[in-house]
Amino acid sequence: MPSLSRLAILDDYQGATLGRGPWEKLPGLEKTVFQDTITDQDALVARLLPFDGILAMRERTPFNRALIERLPNLKLLVTTGERNRGIDATACAERGITFCGTSSFGAPTVDITWGLILGLMRGLPEQQDNLRAGTWQQMLSTGHLGRTVEGKTLGVVGLGKLGGRVAKVAQAFGMKVIAWSQNLTPEAAAAVGATRVEKAELFAQADVISLHLILSDRSRGIVGAAEIAAMKPSAIIVNTSRGPLIDQPALLAALHEGRIAGAGIDVFDQEPLPANHPILAAPRTMLLPHLGYVSEENYAAYFHGAVEAIQAWQAGAPIRVIT
């Protein structure tokens, strides 16, 4: 039977992994937790070279072919979640590395999406700050009132698993839902209570725009200057999918010039977000540090699943193998 001796647990920013999984089931395994992210590949290779097992936290550290081929000791690579587009599965297979996923819990990104939507529409962060500062009456008297989502139009870009659930919540709030993606059909949209429209129509009509696309060559920059220019001045855009879906300079310009009402962002073109990133200084924003999959329930599922994956591999019967 194959055996694993040393496991590197990567990008555990919160030090959450070992306290949320049954690691006692792997008593002979040496576990090393890294709470930072290394982007320099030479430094990353030096860190990972001694390990024959790696647990990757989503896509915080990508594993391209060049990196994988420099890790000759690696036998097992486990990613949290069912898939990870930041890891080259073909390169793993060619090097004889087993690449596995874990279980997950629910759709916590839907929570974050609606937290951003409601926070922006009702001005909740600012309202809390003003209440604590004792200036809430002044803010209300100057006309900075929140806006309800009821009666507004939600535009969903990417009506898959997550986009469909976001659409259902919108309907519960009394919103009209329109949707677009390259392959979306009118029938698929209607199945979740949405109306399929063209891309230009969506950006022109929606009061709230929410992105739910996988990042690929054809979706990178899919929200560009033209789409942002078509938005209503009162509209907001929310991105809980991947940062590069939106043209960053175009978004920043629209925010600074007041051409859109706001942006709620949980994902960025560069992660972890550096302290000098220009989005941090942009007005009309509500920003989160990529919390879409971060919840007690989901982390428990991830790390129970990681232990299961390691046990199964050591028993010679890998589970949830990603190819």
Contacts in CASP RR format, 6 or more apart in sequence:
PFRMAT RR
TARGET T0000
AUTHOR 0000-0000-0000
METHOD contacts of the structure
MODEL  1
MPSLSRLAILDDYQGATLGRGPWEKLPGLEKTVFQDTITDQDALVARLLP
FDGILAMRERTPFNRALIERLPNLKLLVTTGERNRGIDATACAERGITFC
GTSSFGAPTVDITWGLILGLMRGLPEQQDNLRAGTWQQMLSTGHLGRTVE
GKTLGVVGLGKLGGRVAKVAQAFGMKVIAWSQNLTPEAAAAVGATRVEKA
ELFAQADVISLHLILSDRSRGIVGAAEIAAMKPSAIIVNTSRGPLIDQPA
LLAALHEGRIAGAGIDVFDQEPLPANHPILAAPRTMLLPHLGYVSEENYA
AYFHGAVEAIQAWQAGAPIRVIT
1 314 0 8 1.000
1 315 0 8 1.000
1 316 0 8 1.000
2 75 0 8 1.000
2 313 0 8 1.000
2 314 0 8 1.000
2 316 0 8 1.000
3 314 0 8 1.000
4 29 0 8 1.000
4 52 0 8 1.000
4 53 0 8 1.000
4 75 0 8 1.000
4 76 0 8 1.000
4 310 0 8 1.000
4 313 0 8 1.000
4 314 0 8 1.000
5 28 0 8 1.000
5 29 0 8 1.000
5 30 0 8 1.000
5 52 0 8 1.000
6 29 0 8 1.000
6 30 0 8 1.000
6 32 0 8 1.000
6 50 0 8 1.000
6 51 0 8 1.000
6 52 0 8 1.000
6 53 0 8 1.000
7 29 0 8 1.000
7 30 0 8 1.000
7 31 0 8 1.000
7 32 0 8 1.000
7 51 0 8 1.000
7 53 0 8 1.000
7 54 0 8 1.000
7 55 0 8 1.000
7 310 0 8 1.000
8 32 0 8 1.000
8 34 0 8 1.000
8 47 0 8 1.000
8 48 0 8 1.000
8 51 0 8 1.000
8 53 0 8 1.000
8 54 0 8 1.000
8 55 0 8 1.000
9 17 0 8 1.000
9 18 0 8 1.000
9 31 0 8 1.000
9 32 0 8 1.000
9 33 0 8 1.000
9 34 0 8 1.000
9 55 0 8 1.000
9 57 0 8 1.000
10 34 0 8 1.000
10 37 0 8 1.000
10 54 0 8 1.000
10 55 0 8 1.000
10 56 0 8 1.000
10 57 0 8 1.000
10 60 0 8 1.000
10 61 0 8 1.000
11 34 0 8 1.000
11 35 0 8 1.000
11 36 0 8 1.000
11 37 0 8 1.000
11 56 0 8 1.000
11 57 0 8 1.000
11 58 0 8 1.000
11 60 0 8 1.000
11 61 0 8 1.000
12 33 0 8 1.000
12 34 0 8 1.000
12 35 0 8 1.000
12 57 0 8 1.000
13 35 0 8 1.000
13 36 0 8 1.000
13 272 0 8 1.000
14 35 0 8 1.000
14 294 0 8 1.000
15 33 0 8 1.000
15 35 0 8 1.000
16 299 0 8 1.000
17 33 0 8 1.000
17 55 0 8 1.000
17 57 0 8 1.000
17 299 0 8 1.000
17 303 0 8 1.000
17 306 0 8 1.000
18 31 0 8 1.000
18 33 0 8 1.000
19 303 0 8 1.000
20 296 0 8 1.000
20 299 0 8 1.000
20 300 0 8 1.000
20 302 0 8 1.000
20 303 0 8 1.000
21 300 0 8 1.000
21 303 0 8 1.000
21 304 0 8 1.000
21 306 0 8 1.000
21 307 0 8 1.000
22 304 0 8 1.000
22 307 0 8 1.000
23 29 0 8 1.000
23 31 0 8 1.000
23 303 0 8 1.000
23 307 0 8 1.000
25 307 0 8 1.000
25 311 0 8 1.000
26 307 0 8 1.000
26 310 0 8 1.000
26 311 0 8 1.000
29 310 0 8 1.000
32 51 0 8 1.000
34 47 0 8 1.000
37 60 0 8 1.000
37 61 0 8 1.000
37 271 0 8 1.000
37 272 0 8 1.000
38 44 0 8 1.000
38 47 0 8 1.000
38 61 0 8 1.000
41 66 0 8 1.000
41 67 0 8 1.000
41 70 0 8 1.000
44 61 0 8 1.000
44 67 0 8 1.000
45 67 0 8 1.000
45 70 0 8 1.000
45 71 0 8 1.000
48 54 0 8 1.000
48 71 0 8 1.000
48 74 0 8 1.000
49 70 0 8 1.000
49 71 0 8 1.000
49 73 0 8 1.000
50 73 0 8 1.000
51 73 0 8 1.000
51 74 0 8 1.000
52 73 0 8 1.000
52 74 0 8 1.000
52 75 0 8 1.000
52 76 0 8 1.000
53 74 0 8 1.000
53 75 0 8 1.000
53 76 0 8 1.000
53 77 0 8 1.000
53 78 0 8 1.000
54 74 0 8 1.000
54 76 0 8 1.000
54 77 0 8 1.000
54 78 0 8 1.000
55 78 0 8 1.000
55 79 0 8 1.000
55 80 0 8 1.000
55 306 0 8 1.000
56 63 0 8 1.000
56 77 0 8 1.000
56 78 0 8 1.000
56 79 0 8 1.000
56 80 0 8 1.000
56 84 0 8 1.000
56 87 0 8 1.000
57 80 0 8 1.000
58 79 0 8 1.000
58 80 0 8 1.000
58 81 0 8 1.000
58 84 0 8 1.000
58 293 0 8 1.000
59 84 0 8 1.000
59 85 0 8 1.000
59 86 0 8 1.000
60 271 0 8 1.000
60 272 0 8 1.000
62 86 0 8 1.000
62 87 0 8 1.000
63 77 0 8 1.000
63 86 0 8 1.000
63 87 0 8 1.000
63 88 0 8 1.000
63 91 0 8 1.000
63 92 0 8 1.000
64 86 0 8 1.000
64 88 0 8 1.000
64 91 0 8 1.000
65 88 0 8 1.000
65 90 0 8 1.000
65 91 0 8 1.000
68 74 0 8 1.000
68 88 0 8 1.000
68 91 0 8 1.000
68 92 0 8 1.000
68 95 0 8 1.000
68 97 0 8 1.000
69 91 0 8 1.000
69 95 0 8 1.000
74 95 0 8 1.000
74 97 0 8 1.000
75 96 0 8 1.000
75 97 0 8 1.000
75 98 0 8 1.000
76 97 0 8 1.000
76 98 0 8 1.000
76 100 0 8 1.000
76 309 0 8 1.000
76 310 0 8 1.000
76 313 0 8 1.000
77 87 0 8 1.000
77 92 0 8 1.000
77 97 0 8 1.000
77 98 0 8 1.000
77 99 0 8 1.000
77 100 0 8 1.000
78 99 0 8 1.000
78 100 0 8 1.000
78 101 0 8 1.000
78 102 0 8 1.000
78 306 0 8 1.000
78 309 0 8 1.000
78 310 0 8 1.000
79 87 0 8 1.000
79 99 0 8 1.000
79 100 0 8 1.000
79 101 0 8 1.000
79 102 0 8 1.000
79 322 0 8 1.000
80 101 0 8 1.000
80 102 0 8 1.000
80 104 0 8 1.000
80 293 0 8 1.000
80 302 0 8 1.000
80 303 0 8 1.000
80 306 0 8 1.000
81 101 0 8 1.000
81 102 0 8 1.000
81 103 0 8 1.000
81 104 0 8 1.000
81 302 0 8 1.000
82 101 0 8 1.000
82 102 0 8 1.000
82 103 0 8 1.000
82 104 0 8 1.000
82 320 0 8 1.000
82 322 0 8 1.000
83 101 0 8 1.000
83 322 0 8 1.000
84 101 0 8 1.000
84 322 0 8 1.000
85 214 0 8 1.000
85 215 0 8 1.000
87 99 0 8 1.000
87 322 0 8 1.000
89 99 0 8 1.000
89 322 0 8 1.000
89 323 0 8 1.000
92 98 0 8 1.000
92 99 0 8 1.000
93 99 0 8 1.000
93 323 0 8 1.000
98 313 0 8 1.000
98 318 0 8 1.000
98 321 0 8 1.000
99 321 0 8 1.000
99 322 0 8 1.000
99 323 0 8 1.000
100 309 0 8 1.000
100 312 0 8 1.000
100 313 0 8 1.000
100 318 0 8 1.000
100 319 0 8 1.000
100 320 0 8 1.000
100 321 0 8 1.000
100 322 0 8 1.000
101 305 0 8 1.000
101 309 0 8 1.000
101 320 0 8 1.000
101 321 0 8 1.000
101 322 0 8 1.000
102 301 0 8 1.000
102 302 0 8 1.000
102 303 0 8 1.000
102 304 0 8 1.000
102 305 0 8 1.000
102 306 0 8 1.000
102 308 0 8 1.000
102 309 0 8 1.000
102 320 0 8 1.000
103 301 0 8 1.000
103 302 0 8 1.000
103 304 0 8 1.000
103 305 0 8 1.000
103 308 0 8 1.000
103 320 0 8 1.000
104 293 0 8 1.000
104 298 0 8 1.000
104 301 0 8 1.000
104 302 0 8 1.000
105 295 0 8 1.000
105 297 0 8 1.000
105 298 0 8 1.000
105 300 0 8 1.000
105 301 0 8 1.000
106 297 0 8 1.000
106 298 0 8 1.000
107 161 0 8 1.000
107 162 0 8 1.000
107 165 0 8 1.000
108 292 0 8 1.000
108 293 0 8 1.000
108 294 0 8 1.000
108 295 0 8 1.000
108 297 0 8 1.000
108 298 0 8 1.000
109 162 0 8 1.000
109 240 0 8 1.000
109 266 0 8 1.000
109 292 0 8 1.000
109 293 0 8 1.000
110 162 0 8 1.000
110 163 0 8 1.000
110 165 0 8 1.000
110 166 0 8 1.000
110 169 0 8 1.000
111 292 0 8 1.000
111 295 0 8 1.000
112 240 0 8 1.000
112 266 0 8 1.000
112 288 0 8 1.000
112 291 0 8 1.000
112 292 0 8 1.000
113 162 0 8 1.000
113 166 0 8 1.000
113 210 0 8 1.000
113 238 0 8 1.000
113 240 0 8 1.000
114 166 0 8 1.000
114 169 0 8 1.000
116 238 0 8 1.000
116 240 0 8 1.000
116 264 0 8 1.000
116 265 0 8 1.000
116 266 0 8 1.000
116 286 0 8 1.000
116 288 0 8 1.000
117 149 0 8 1.000
117 208 0 8 1.000
117 210 0 8 1.000
117 236 0 8 1.000
117 238 0 8 1.000
118 124 0 8 1.000
118 149 0 8 1.000
119 125 0 8 1.000
119 286 0 8 1.000
120 236 0 8 1.000
120 238 0 8 1.000
120 261 0 8 1.000
120 262 0 8 1.000
120 263 0 8 1.000
120 264 0 8 1.000
120 286 0 8 1.000
121 146 0 8 1.000
121 147 0 8 1.000
121 148 0 8 1.000
121 149 0 8 1.000
121 208 0 8 1.000
121 236 0 8 1.000
122 146 0 8 1.000
122 147 0 8 1.000
122 148 0 8 1.000
123 146 0 8 1.000
125 286 0 8 1.000
126 139 0 8 1.000
126 144 0 8 1.000
127 136 0 8 1.000
127 139 0 8 1.000
130 136 0 8 1.000
130 138 0 8 1.000
130 139 0 8 1.000
147 234 0 8 1.000
149 170 0 8 1.000
149 173 0 8 1.000
149 174 0 8 1.000
149 175 0 8 1.000
149 207 0 8 1.000
149 208 0 8 1.000
150 173 0 8 1.000
150 174 0 8 1.000
150 175 0 8 1.000
151 174 0 8 1.000
151 175 0 8 1.000
151 176 0 8 1.000
152 175 0 8 1.000
152 176 0 8 1.000
152 207 0 8 1.000
152 208 0 8 1.000
153 175 0 8 1.000
153 176 0 8 1.000
153 177 0 8 1.000
153 178 0 8 1.000
153 205 0 8 1.000
153 206 0 8 1.000
153 207 0 8 1.000
153 208 0 8 1.000
154 166 0 8 1.000
154 167 0 8 1.000
154 170 0 8 1.000
154 175 0 8 1.000
154 176 0 8 1.000
154 177 0 8 1.000
154 178 0 8 1.000
154 206 0 8 1.000
154 207 0 8 1.000
154 208 0 8 1.000
154 209 0 8 1.000
154 210 0 8 1.000
155 177 0 8 1.000
155 178 0 8 1.000
155 179 0 8 1.000
155 180 0 8 1.000
155 202 0 8 1.000
155 205 0 8 1.000
155 206 0 8 1.000
155 208 0 8 1.000
155 209 0 8 1.000
155 210 0 8 1.000
156 163 0 8 1.000
156 164 0 8 1.000
156 166 0 8 1.000
156 167 0 8 1.000
156 177 0 8 1.000
156 178 0 8 1.000
156 179 0 8 1.000
156 180 0 8 1.000
156 194 0 8 1.000
156 210 0 8 1.000
156 212 0 8 1.000
157 179 0 8 1.000
157 180 0 8 1.000
157 181 0 8 1.000
157 199 0 8 1.000
157 202 0 8 1.000
157 209 0 8 1.000
157 210 0 8 1.000
157 211 0 8 1.000
157 212 0 8 1.000
157 213 0 8 1.000
157 222 0 8 1.000
157 223 0 8 1.000
158 179 0 8 1.000
158 180 0 8 1.000
158 181 0 8 1.000
158 184 0 8 1.000
158 211 0 8 1.000
158 212 0 8 1.000
158 213 0 8 1.000
159 167 0 8 1.000
159 179 0 8 1.000
159 181 0 8 1.000
159 184 0 8 1.000
159 188 0 8 1.000
159 189 0 8 1.000
159 192 0 8 1.000
159 194 0 8 1.000
159 212 0 8 1.000
160 181 0 8 1.000
160 212 0 8 1.000
162 212 0 8 1.000
162 240 0 8 1.000
162 241 0 8 1.000
163 179 0 8 1.000
163 210 0 8 1.000
163 212 0 8 1.000
164 192 0 8 1.000
164 194 0 8 1.000
164 212 0 8 1.000
166 210 0 8 1.000
166 212 0 8 1.000
167 177 0 8 1.000
167 179 0 8 1.000
167 192 0 8 1.000
167 193 0 8 1.000
167 194 0 8 1.000
168 192 0 8 1.000
168 193 0 8 1.000
170 177 0 8 1.000
171 177 0 8 1.000
171 193 0 8 1.000
175 208 0 8 1.000
176 195 0 8 1.000
177 192 0 8 1.000
177 193 0 8 1.000
177 194 0 8 1.000
177 195 0 8 1.000
178 194 0 8 1.000
178 195 0 8 1.000
178 196 0 8 1.000
178 197 0 8 1.000
178 201 0 8 1.000
178 202 0 8 1.000
178 205 0 8 1.000
178 206 0 8 1.000
179 189 0 8 1.000
179 194 0 8 1.000
179 195 0 8 1.000
179 196 0 8 1.000
179 197 0 8 1.000
179 202 0 8 1.000
180 196 0 8 1.000
180 197 0 8 1.000
180 198 0 8 1.000
180 199 0 8 1.000
180 201 0 8 1.000
180 202 0 8 1.000
181 213 0 8 1.000
182 218 0 8 1.000
184 196 0 8 1.000
185 196 0 8 1.000
186 195 0 8 1.000
186 196 0 8 1.000
188 196 0 8 1.000
189 195 0 8 1.000
189 196 0 8 1.000
190 196 0 8 1.000
197 205 0 8 1.000
199 227 0 8 1.000
200 227 0 8 1.000
200 230 0 8 1.000
202 209 0 8 1.000
203 209 0 8 1.000
203 227 0 8 1.000
203 228 0 8 1.000
203 230 0 8 1.000
203 231 0 8 1.000
204 230 0 8 1.000
204 231 0 8 1.000
204 232 0 8 1.000
206 231 0 8 1.000
206 232 0 8 1.000
206 235 0 8 1.000
207 232 0 8 1.000
207 234 0 8 1.000
207 235 0 8 1.000
207 236 0 8 1.000
208 235 0 8 1.000
208 236 0 8 1.000
208 237 0 8 1.000
208 238 0 8 1.000
209 231 0 8 1.000
209 235 0 8 1.000
209 236 0 8 1.000
209 237 0 8 1.000
209 238 0 8 1.000
210 237 0 8 1.000
210 238 0 8 1.000
210 239 0 8 1.000
210 240 0 8 1.000
211 223 0 8 1.000
211 237 0 8 1.000
211 238 0 8 1.000
211 239 0 8 1.000
211 240 0 8 1.000
211 241 0 8 1.000
211 245 0 8 1.000
211 246 0 8 1.000
212 240 0 8 1.000
212 241 0 8 1.000
213 219 0 8 1.000
213 222 0 8 1.000
213 241 0 8 1.000
213 242 0 8 1.000
213 245 0 8 1.000
214 241 0 8 1.000
214 242 0 8 1.000
215 241 0 8 1.000
215 242 0 8 1.000
215 243 0 8 1.000
215 244 0 8 1.000
215 245 0 8 1.000
219 245 0 8 1.000
220 244 0 8 1.000
220 245 0 8 1.000
221 244 0 8 1.000
221 245 0 8 1.000
221 246 0 8 1.000
221 247 0 8 1.000
222 245 0 8 1.000
223 237 0 8 1.000
223 245 0 8 1.000
223 246 0 8 1.000
223 247 0 8 1.000
223 250 0 8 1.000
223 251 0 8 1.000
224 246 0 8 1.000
224 247 0 8 1.000
224 250 0 8 1.000
225 247 0 8 1.000
225 250 0 8 1.000
225 253 0 8 1.000
228 237 0 8 1.000
228 247 0 8 1.000
228 250 0 8 1.000
228 251 0 8 1.000
228 254 0 8 1.000
228 259 0 8 1.000
228 260 0 8 1.000
229 254 0 8 1.000
229 259 0 8 1.000
231 237 0 8 1.000
231 254 0 8 1.000
231 259 0 8 1.000
231 260 0 8 1.000
232 260 0 8 1.000
232 261 0 8 1.000
233 258 0 8 1.000
233 259 0 8 1.000
233 260 0 8 1.000
233 261 0 8 1.000
234 261 0 8 1.000
235 260 0 8 1.000
235 261 0 8 1.000
236 260 0 8 1.000
236 261 0 8 1.000
236 262 0 8 1.000
236 263 0 8 1.000
236 264 0 8 1.000
237 246 0 8 1.000
237 251 0 8 1.000
237 260 0 8 1.000
237 262 0 8 1.000
237 263 0 8 1.000
237 264 0 8 1.000
238 263 0 8 1.000
238 264 0 8 1.000
238 265 0 8 1.000
239 245 0 8 1.000
239 246 0 8 1.000
239 263 0 8 1.000
239 264 0 8 1.000
239 265 0 8 1.000
239 266 0 8 1.000
239 267 0 8 1.000
240 266 0 8 1.000
240 267 0 8 1.000
240 292 0 8 1.000
241 267 0 8 1.000
242 267 0 8 1.000
243 265 0 8 1.000
243 267 0 8 1.000
243 268 0 8 1.000
243 269 0 8 1.000
244 269 0 8 1.000
248 269 0 8 1.000
248 278 0 8 1.000
248 279 0 8 1.000
251 263 0 8 1.000
251 282 0 8 1.000
252 278 0 8 1.000
252 279 0 8 1.000
252 282 0 8 1.000
253 259 0 8 1.000
254 260 0 8 1.000
255 262 0 8 1.000
255 263 0 8 1.000
255 282 0 8 1.000
255 283 0 8 1.000
255 284 0 8 1.000
255 285 0 8 1.000
256 282 0 8 1.000
256 283 0 8 1.000
258 283 0 8 1.000
258 284 0 8 1.000
260 284 0 8 1.000
261 284 0 8 1.000
262 284 0 8 1.000
262 285 0 8 1.000
262 286 0 8 1.000
263 282 0 8 1.000
263 284 0 8 1.000
263 285 0 8 1.000
263 286 0 8 1.000
264 285 0 8 1.000
264 286 0 8 1.000
264 287 0 8 1.000
264 288 0 8 1.000
265 279 0 8 1.000
265 285 0 8 1.000
265 286 0 8 1.000
265 287 0 8 1.000
265 288 0 8 1.000
266 287 0 8 1.000
266 288 0 8 1.000
266 289 0 8 1.000
266 290 0 8 1.000
266 291 0 8 1.000
266 292 0 8 1.000
267 290 0 8 1.000
268 277 0 8 1.000
268 279 0 8 1.000
268 290 0 8 1.000
270 277 0 8 1.000
271 290 0 8 1.000
272 289 0 8 1.000
273 279 0 8 1.000
273 280 0 8 1.000
273 289 0 8 1.000
279 285 0 8 1.000
279 287 0 8 1.000
280 287 0 8 1.000
308 319 0 8 1.000
309 318 0 8 1.000
309 319 0 8 1.000
309 320 0 8 1.000
312 318 0 8 1.000
312 319 0 8 1.000
END
